[in-house]
Amino acid sequence: RERIRREGEERILALNREVESDKKKQRDALLERRAERRRARAEEQRLEALEEDEVNRKIMLEKAEAERKISEETRRKLADASGDDKDRIRREAEEQMRQLAEQAEQDREKQRAAIAE
């Protein structure tokens, strides 16, 4: 009787160890899946940031080139102008630069939205 009781207790203990081992394996697997999802999301965010940086660089280069052209055109016009015409030319150039800056910001916002999708 004592032997049967001991064997029963040993089987129960062995089963409990198996259950605990299985629980630990499941917990470890769950933690690994979560970690993998975090790593994948971090990589996705890194790639999105790189893409956004590249787009921003392109927009800024285009803006800089347009500003250079406006400046050259303004200098050329100012060289041929006098008095009131110079003020008007400067105001027009300032307005073109302002519009250019607004357009560049709009382009960046559109690209951020497109990348976010």
Protein Blocks (a to p, Z undefined) as FASTA:
>chain_A
ZZmmmmmmmmmmmmmmmmmmmmmmmmmmmmmmmmmmmmmmmmmmmmmmmmmmmmmmmmmm
mmmmmmmmmmmmmmmmmmmpghjlmmmmmmmmmmmmmmmmmmmmmmmmmmmmmmmZZ
